[in-house]
Amino acid sequence: MTLYQKIPTQTSRVHPLMMIGALGVILLSLVSTAAIVGWLPAHQGTPVAAAGAPAPAAGYATVSAPGPANAAQAPSPSKARAQRSKNVQAPIAQLAKA
């Protein structure tokens, strides 16, 4: 009788690229979980100043910031808040009447 040696068709080793991929996914999951939970420190950097403000496209009106010249045009915060309150309460009153 001849003895046939069993040829291994499967190895018990993990391919190195599969191990690197698995570790990458685990690391990404841990970092994203830490960011969501708030374990990572908040970004404290200063914003990068633009080299220049982009010019408005043709056909669009520019809005100037409220200043001494435009003080009469800019509504006060309390007036703006009252107007928003009226805008919200008007549809509610119409629904109540129906």
C-alpha positions as CSV (number, residue, x, y, z in Angstrom):
1,M,0.0,0.0,0.0
2,T,1.2,3.4,-0.9
3,L,1.0,6.2,1.5
4,Y,-0.2,9.4,0.0
5,Q,0.8,12.5,1.7
6,K,-2.1,14.9,2.2
7,I,-1.6,18.1,0.2
8,P,-2.7,21.1,2.2
9,T,-5.2,23.2,0.2
10,Q,-5.9,25.7,2.9
11,T,-3.5,27.5,5.2
12,S,-4.2,28.7,8.6
13,R,-2.3,31.9,8.1
14,V,-4.0,35.3,7.3
15,H,-2.7,37.2,4.3
16,P,-0.8,40.3,5.3
17,L,-2.8,42.6,3.1
18,M,-6.1,41.3,4.7
19,M,-4.6,42.0,8.1
20,I,-3.6,45.6,7.1
21,G,-7.1,46.1,5.7
22,A,-8.8,44.8,8.9
23,L,-6.6,47.0,11.1
24,G,-7.4,50.0,8.9
25,V,-11.1,49.5,9.3
26,I,-10.9,49.0,13.0
27,L,-8.8,52.2,13.4
28,L,-11.2,54.2,11.2
29,S,-14.1,53.0,13.3
30,L,-12.4,53.9,16.6
31,V,-11.5,57.4,15.4
32,S,-14.9,58.1,14.0
33,T,-16.6,56.8,17.2
34,A,-14.3,59.1,19.2
35,A,-15.2,62.0,17.0
36,I,-18.9,61.4,17.3
37,V,-18.9,60.9,21.1
38,G,-16.7,64.0,21.6
39,W,-13.5,62.3,22.9
40,L,-11.4,64.2,20.4
41,P,-10.5,67.8,21.2
42,A,-12.3,70.5,19.2
43,H,-10.5,72.3,16.4
44,Q,-9.0,75.5,17.8
45,G,-7.4,76.8,14.6
46,T,-8.0,80.2,13.1
47,P,-9.7,80.4,9.7
48,V,-7.5,81.1,6.7
49,A,-8.1,84.7,5.4
50,A,-9.1,84.8,1.8
51,A,-6.7,86.6,-0.6
52,G,-9.5,88.8,-1.8
53,A,-13.2,88.8,-1.9
54,P,-14.7,87.3,-5.0
55,A,-16.4,89.7,-7.3
56,P,-20.2,89.2,-7.6
57,A,-21.4,87.7,-10.8
58,A,-23.0,89.9,-13.4
59,G,-26.7,90.5,-12.9
60,Y,-26.7,90.0,-9.1
61,A,-27.2,92.9,-6.7
62,T,-24.7,93.4,-3.9
63,V,-25.9,93.9,-0.4
64,S,-23.9,96.3,1.8
65,A,-23.4,95.8,5.5
66,P,-25.3,97.9,7.9
67,G,-23.2,100.8,9.0
68,P,-23.7,104.5,9.7
69,A,-24.9,105.2,6.1
70,N,-27.3,102.2,6.2
71,A,-28.5,102.4,9.8
72,A,-32.0,103.5,8.8
73,Q,-32.4,100.5,6.5
74,A,-31.2,97.8,9.0
75,P,-34.0,96.6,11.3
76,S,-33.2,96.2,15.0
77,P,-33.0,92.6,16.3
78,S,-36.2,93.0,18.4
79,K,-38.2,94.2,15.4
80,A,-36.9,91.4,13.3
81,R,-37.8,88.9,16.1
82,A,-41.3,90.4,16.3
83,Q,-41.8,90.1,12.6
84,R,-40.6,86.4,12.6
85,S,-43.0,85.8,15.4
86,K,-45.9,87.3,13.4
87,N,-44.9,85.3,10.3
88,V,-45.1,82.1,12.3
89,Q,-48.3,82.8,14.2
90,A,-50.3,83.9,11.2
91,P,-50.5,80.4,9.6
92,I,-51.3,78.9,13.0
93,A,-54.2,81.3,13.5
94,Q,-55.5,80.4,10.0
95,L,-55.4,76.7,10.9
96,A,-57.2,77.4,14.2
97,K,-60.1,79.2,12.3
98,A,-60.6,76.3,10.0
